[in-house]
Amino acid sequence: TAFEHEAVLNTVKALARRGWTATLLPVNADGLVSPDALAEAIDDQTAIVSVMHANNEIGTIQPIEALASIAHARGALFHTDAVQSVGKIPVHVRTLGVDLLSLSAHKFNGPKGSGALWIKRGTRLVATMTGGKHERNRRGGTENVPGHAGLGVAARLARRKLTTEAARIGALRDRLERAILERVPGTVLNGAPTPRVPNTTNISFEGLEAESLLIALDLEGFAVSTGSACSSGTLEPSHVLRAMGLASHRTQNSIRFSLGAGNDEAQVDALVATLSSVVEKLRTLVRR
């Protein structure tokens, strides 16, 4: 889709430079892919379809099961980037109906730099990195055993508390969202309120530059972002929000809030109080 993570988008661009034809599926204003859009875009020459399970900036969850079914009907493989959903919500590969699913350990408190690709039995892949016969001939190079083991332990721990943590963090997200939209004038939620992963919300602040708000909150001890952490350092508007068709000013005044295991109600309330004060001060400066 047009709002995939750059890990997928840049791979697609690299394939296009090698002669492959790539089609970017549109998303609607809620950040959702329509199965009809895929059915219209796909043809018998399509080799693979890749749609992220949950978006990393707005949290929306895509109808993967329906999309995968359409891809399979035309003989294409289906991959989903589940980095943002594994460890936060139940993810069942057989229910989703995918052929390939990628995940990353650090998203559920595992070691950074370790990830996994689930491959449906019978799916044939060409090695992306040649060398030894590691990873069942799919990726050469000595395995990162500590990283793999850490991923496994983190996955087991995440699974044990998945239901309770999802409910707790979702309640914190709703508390944060509700308080901001009620107490801070000129705020708008970006993306559909449901279905979403429980930890992410993205809000526009009318009349402000997101970078100014981000810096002001950082000075107060709160870490928020203007988009993907993997794109930090760039002043470009979020490609996710642009893909949703948001007006230019909305793409430049939006902040992503992410919650995790270490957050609680007191922190959420402190953030809202600080945010309300900071926004008022910044808007006063802008009016001057």
KAKA-V380405 format. One line per field, one symbol per residue. ss: DSSP state (a for helix, b for strand, c for the rest). psi: psi as a letter, one per 30 degrees, with the letter a starting at -180 (. if undefined). burial: 1 if it has 24 or more other ideal C-beta (glycine too) atoms within 12 Angstrom, else 0. Layout:
# KAKA-V380405
ss=???
psi=???
burial=???
This chain:
# KAKA-V380405
ss=cccccaaaaaaaaaaaacccccccccccccccccaaaaaaaccccccbbbcccbcccccbbccaaaaaaaaaacccbbbbbccccbccbcccaaaacccbbbbbaaaaccccccbbbbbcccccccccbccccaaaacbcccccaaaaaaaaaaaaaaaacaaaaaaaaaaaaaaaaaaaaaacccbbbccccccbcccbbbbbbccccaaaaaaaaaacccccbcccaaacccccccaaaaaccccaaaaacbbbbbccccccaaaaaaaaaaaaaaaaaaaaaaac
psi=lfhllfeeefeeeeeefgfkkkkjkllaffgkkkeeeeeeflaffkekkjkkekkfeffkklieeeeeeeeefggllkkkjgefekfelkjjeeeeglekkklkeffhgakkgkaljkkkkfkkkkkfjlbahlhhgfjlkkkieeeeeeeeeeeeeeeegeeeeeeeeeeeeeeeeeeefefjlhkkkklkflkllffklkkkjkglkeeeeeeeeefggkjalfbkffgkfkgklkfeeeffgkleeeffgkkkkklafglleeeeeeeeeeeeeeeeeeeeeef.
burial=111111111001000000000111101001111010110011000111111111111111111111110111000111111111111110101001111111111111110001111100000000000000000000000000000001100110010001001101110111111011100100111111100111111111101111111101100001011111100000001111111101000111111111111010000100110111011001100000
